[in-house]
Amino acid sequence: MSSHSNPIRAAVERVRRALTRSETVGRGTARTRARIRDGLTCEVEDGSWRLTVDMPEKVGGGGEGPDPGVLGRGALASCLAVGYALWAAHEGVPLDALEVEVEADYDARPEYGIGSGAPGYDALRWEVRVESAAPEERVLQLLATAEDRSPWLAVFRNSQELQRTVRFTSRVEG
């Protein structure tokens, strides 16, 4: 896995040039839809992508796919890994191997209405395993730069505006 990959570096430079031309370039709204198919099994759609998400059988699911926690941790781990590789290519830092492992501490009780705590993670940790001929200080600087610009790390780090809309498509009078 060479970060001297010219296609990645060239693509990053093209995107950076496009993004500097206008304030509106690079802005948009992403839309993902999840539909309950059966029990707790969800079909998730985003553009042409289709995923099956489910809960384990021990909590009433069918175990037909990863649970939302797997996807959230996977989103963070892959976002960090891609970001490190992207910035390595951009800055000419050679990477021969790169792996990111995310760990999350949780207490499932609040999710089921037990206890007074909030649902979610109590702590997140990630370990980066990197093989590079570059000096350690340069690699550490690259990792810090990528983390500062990681959208999924920002999701966990920062608050976002939250807004719910409810649309009833049919009502049963009773």
RALIN-V464127 format. One record per residue. RES is the residue in one letter. PSI is psi as a letter, one per 30 degrees, with the letter a starting at -180 (none if undefined). D_LAST is the distance of its C-alpha to the last C-alpha in Angstrom with 2 decimals. Layout:
RES_PSI_D_LAST + RES_PSI_D_LAST
//
This chain:
M_j_62.23 + S_k_64.49 + S_f_63.20 + H_g_66.13 + S_j_64.02 + N_e_64.99 + P_e_61.87 + I_e_59.59 + R_e_61.95 + A_e_62.28 + A_e_58.50 + V_e_58.07 + E_e_60.78 + R_e_59.18 + V_e_55.82 + R_e_57.54 + R_e_59.48 + A_e_56.38 + L_f_54.50 + T_f_57.43 + R_e_57.63 + S_k_54.53 + E_f_51.95 + T_f_49.15 + V_k_50.33 + G_f_48.44 + R_k_45.37 + G_a_41.99 + T_k_38.45 + A_k_37.66 + R_k_34.27 + T_k_32.97 + R_k_29.61 + A_k_28.06 + R_k_25.34 + I_k_23.96 + R_e_25.22 + D_k_24.61 + G_c_24.01 + L_g_25.90 + T_k_28.13 + C_k_28.27 + E_k_30.08 + V_k_31.84 + E_k_33.33 + D_j_35.88 + G_b_37.92 + S_f_39.41 + W_k_38.86 + R_k_36.33 + L_k_35.88 + T_k_33.87 + V_k_32.84 + D_l_31.58 + M_l_31.77 + P_l_34.23 + E_e_33.29 + K_f_34.07 + V_g_31.01 + G_g_28.58 + G_a_29.65 + G_f_31.52 + G_g_34.64 + E_f_34.76 + G_l_36.08 + P_l_37.15 + D_l_34.75 + P_e_34.24 + G_e_37.04 + V_e_39.49 + L_e_38.70 + G_e_39.07 + R_e_42.36 + G_e_43.45 + A_e_42.76 + L_e_44.93 + A_e_47.67 + S_e_47.93 + C_e_47.79 + L_e_50.64 + A_e_52.63 + V_e_52.31 + G_e_53.15 + Y_e_56.22 + A_e_57.40 + L_e_56.81 + W_e_58.76 + A_e_61.44 + A_e_61.98 + H_e_61.99 + E_g_64.51 + G_g_66.60 + V_j_65.97 + P_k_66.48 + L_k_63.81 + D_f_64.70 + A_k_61.63 + L_k_58.46 + E_k_55.56 + V_k_52.85 + E_k_51.03 + V_k_48.11 + E_k_47.22 + A_k_44.25 + D_k_43.90 + Y_l_40.37 + D_j_38.52 + A_f_35.22 + R_e_34.06 + P_e_32.44 + E_f_30.36 + Y_g_28.72 + G_g_28.45 + I_k_31.73 + G_l_34.48 + S_f_34.86 + G_l_36.28 + A_k_34.85 + P_l_33.84 + G_a_36.32 + Y_k_40.00 + D_e_42.52 + A_k_45.41 + L_k_46.30 + R_k_49.73 + W_k_51.27 + E_k_54.60 + V_k_56.47 + R_j_59.06 + V_k_61.45 + E_k_64.69 + S_k_66.78 + A_f_70.42 + A_l_69.68 + P_k_70.64 + E_e_67.98 + E_e_67.88 + R_e_67.09 + V_e_64.28 + L_e_62.84 + Q_e_63.01 + L_e_61.23 + L_e_58.43 + A_e_58.03 + T_e_57.92 + A_e_55.27 + E_e_53.15 + D_f_53.41 + R_g_52.01 + S_j_49.37 + P_e_45.90 + W_e_44.16 + L_e_46.36 + A_e_45.40 + V_e_41.68 + F_e_42.44 + R_e_45.03 + N_l_43.47 + S_k_40.29 + Q_l_38.49 + E_k_36.22 + L_k_32.62 + Q_k_29.76 + R_k_26.15 + T_k_24.12 + V_k_20.44 + R_j_19.30 + F_k_15.76 + T_f_16.34 + S_l_12.88 + R_k_9.33 + V_j_6.26 + E_k_3.72 + G_none_0.00
//
